[in-house]
């Protein structure tokens, strides 16, 4: 009914029911209706998702109806976030970005780290500038390569689970409708915890599975097959550097890429690498967008990229 109200197609009878139900909010812990994961996600979507809708609902209403609108809007907010959250979350979040992957997508983060998102996955993150930590909120599946910075730990939130690193690469699977959250480490060390305890530090080729229903944790080994699987699919590159794109080509075709001009390393661009494209085709795309050219060595094992 709340959704119908916000869409403007609610009946008078349903609207009356909502008002009657709203009176019960003072006596009910609405926060109990939400999981920890939902609360974590909602507080970062609040400003965008709620106030835009309220603004839309209010258009064209009389003053009397507007009072109803505001009261039910308040009900929506209480229903979504519970009374324990503060007004802080209603303010704009400077530099906040929300990215949804409609196709496999490589995203460059503000600190130089990168995230490879699986189809249907979503991340929220800020600028990292005004904080002593780098925080990312994930729904779905992603492979992270994190730039090392001991002064600013990198933290990935997935519901109750918090994954903390200084600099490493790892995969997280945290689909909302699946009962498990899994973390698999490719390089470096990763600390995984919930709100009450740490589950331990994972090292290379170790993984963890967390049961969202029981809270049980299993630590296990894994192969690097999941690393390789990312490399054989279509991939949308979103505002990444030439260095990051070159790394993908190196991994996919087992060659070494060298840059003759260092300024090329930090040039950014966006494009799509298709799984069936040859190395030559990908190198042409890479150089076309960045006013560069490439040459192979005599044996074809090393590629040199330089400015035109």
N, C-alpha and C positions, 0 to 999 in steps of 0.2 A: 504493500500500500504506500509505503514511503517513496518507493521508486515511481509509482503511478502519480503520486502527488507532485513530485519533482518534475515529472514529464508533462504535468498539466492536464491529465485525463482521468482524474479521480472523481467519483460521484460525491454528492452532498452527504449521503449516508456514510460512505467510507471516510470522508473527511471528519464527520462527527465522531466516528469510532476512534480515529487517530487522536482527536482532542481528548476524548475520554481516557484513552490509554496513556496519553501524556501525563495525566494527573497521577498515574501510578509510579512515575519515575522517581519521585521523592522517596518512595518506600522500597525501591528495588535497586539492588546493585547491578546496574547495567553492565559494568565492566566484566561481570561473570559470564556474560553472553559471548565474550570474545576470547579467543586464544591469545597466548603471548605473541604468537607470530602475527596475528591480525592487528594487535595493538602496535607492534613495532612498525608494520607497514603503514597503518593509517596515519600515524602522527607525521609521516613524511609526505603524505598525499593531501593532507587536510586543507591547506590553503588553496591549492589548485582545484581539488575535487569538490569541496563543499561550497566555497564562497562563489565560485562561478555558477554553480547550480542555483544557489539562493538568488543571485542577481538575475538569472534567467526567469525564475519563478515569479519574481516580484514585478516584472515588466507588465504594465497594463492593468495592474490591480488597483482597486480603490483603497483608500486609507484603512477602512475597516478590514478588508481582506488582507491587507499588508500586515496588520497585526497578527492575523491568523498565520500568515506565511512565516513571520519571524518566530512565532511560538513553535510551530511545527519544525522550522529549520533548527531551532534549538534542540528539539527532540531528536532530529537526525544526528546532530553533533553528539549529543549525549549517548545515543544508541551506538554510534560509531566508536567513540573513544573512551567512554566511561568517565567517571568523575575524578579519577586520580590524576589525569593529565592536566597541565597548567596552560595558562594563556600563551605561554611562550610559543607553543606549536601553532598558534594562529598567525604568527608573524611570517613575513616572507623569509625564505631561507636563501641568503645570497649565494649565487653561483650554483644552486641546486639543479641537477640534471636528472631526468628520468628517461631511460632508453629501453625500448622494446625491440627485440630482434624478430622481425618477420621472416628473416633468413639468417643463416649462420653469419655472424657479424663480429669483426674485430674492432674493439673500441679502445682508443688511447685515453688514459686517465691523466689528470692535470700534473701528476708527479712523475710522469714518464713510464708508469706501469701500464700494462695492457690487459684487456679482458677479452677472451674469445667466448662469445655467447652462443649457446645452442638455440635452434629455432624455437620460438615461443617463450624464451627467457627474458627477464627484465632486471635492470639494475637501477638503483638510485644512488647518487653520490653528490658531494659538494665540491668546493674548490680546494679543500684541504689547507687553505692558507691560514685561517684564523683558529686553528685547533692544534693540540699537541698530539693528535692521532689522525689517521686517514681511515675514514669509515665508509663502507659500501654496504648497501642492502640488496640482497639477491633473492629473486624468485625464479626457480628453474635450474638450469645447469650451465656452468661456466668454467673455463680454464684460465687461471690467473698467472701472470708473470709480473712479479712485484719488484720494483726498484728498492734496493736496500737503503734504509734510513733509520739508524738506531734511535734517533731522537723522536721519530714519529712512527710508532707501530701501525701496521696496516691491518684493519679489522674488517672481516666480512660477517655480517649479521644474516642469519637464516632462521627466523623464528627464535626458538629458545637457544639455538646453538650460535656460539661466537668463535670464529677462527681467527687467530692472531699470529701475524708473522712480521719479520723485519725485512726480509728480502728472499724470495724463493719462487717456486712455481708449483701449482697444485690445482686440482679439480674439485669442485663442489657440485653435488646434485641435491637439490632441495625443491622438488616439485610439490606444490600445495596439496595435491590429492594423493600423493604417495605417502606411505606410512613411515618410510625411512629417510634420513638425511645421511649422505655419505661424503667423506672427505678423503681424497687420495693425493699423496704427495709425490711430486716428480723430482724436485730438487730442494735442498735446504731443510729447515725445521719448521714445524707448524704446531702451535698449541691450540687445542680444541677444548672448549668448556661450555657449560650452561650457566645459568644464573647462580648456581649454588656451588659448583665444584669444577675442577679441571679434570679432563679425562686422560690427560697425559700429552706428551710431546711426540709427534709423529716425525719420522725421518724418511729419507728417500725410499720409494717403493713400499711404504707402509700406508695403510688405509684404515678408516674408522667408519662404522655403520651405527647410527643412533636411531633407535625406535621411538618415534614421537608419542606413541601411545603408552608404552611401558617405561620409557626412560632408560632402557637397557642399552649398553654400549658393547660393541665387539670390535676389537682391533685385529687387523689382519694384514697379510702381505698382498701385493698386487703386481702385475706386470706393467710394462709401459705401453700396452696395446691401445689404451685410451688416448695416449699422446698421439699415436700414429693415425688414429681414426679421424682426428680433427683435420688432418692434412690432406685428405682425399675428397673433400666435399667442396661445393661452391662456397665462396667466402666473400662477404661484403666487407670492405676495408673502410672504416669510418674515421677520417681525420687522423691517419697514422703517419709516422715518419717513414722516409725511405729506408732507414736502418731496420725498422720493424718489418716492412714489406720484404726487404732483402732476406731477412732471417727466415721468413715463411718459405721463400723460394729455395733457400739453402736446405731447409729441412725436407721439402717435398722432392727435390731433385738431387740431393746429396752432392752439391757443389759448394765451392767457396766463392763468396762475393766480396770484392775489395773496392773501396771508394778512393779515387785519386784526389778528390777535393772534399775536405772534411765538412764544408758548409752544406753539402748535399745530404749529409746524414740526418739533419734536423728538418729538412723540408717536409711539409705535410700535404697530404692529398687524400681523396676518397675515390674508390673504384670497386669493381667486383672481379675477383679471380674465379673463373669457372673451372670445375674439376677436370674437364677434358682438354683444357688449353695446355699447349706445350710450354717448355721453359722459355723458348724464344719469344713466344707470344706474350708471356707474362713480363719478361724483361722489356719488351717494346712498350707495354702499357706503363710500366714503372718509369721508364725514361721519358716517354711522351708527356706525361703530366708534370715532369720536373726539369724539362729542358736539359736533358742529359743524353748520353750515348753509352753503349756497352760494347766490349770486345772480349772474346775468349782467348785464353792462352793456347799454345800449340797443341796441348793434349786435351783441351776442352774441359778441364777440371776446375779452372778458376776463371771467374768473370771479373773484369775491371770496369767500373762505371765512372765516367768523368763528365764534366760540364761540356756543353756544346761550344 
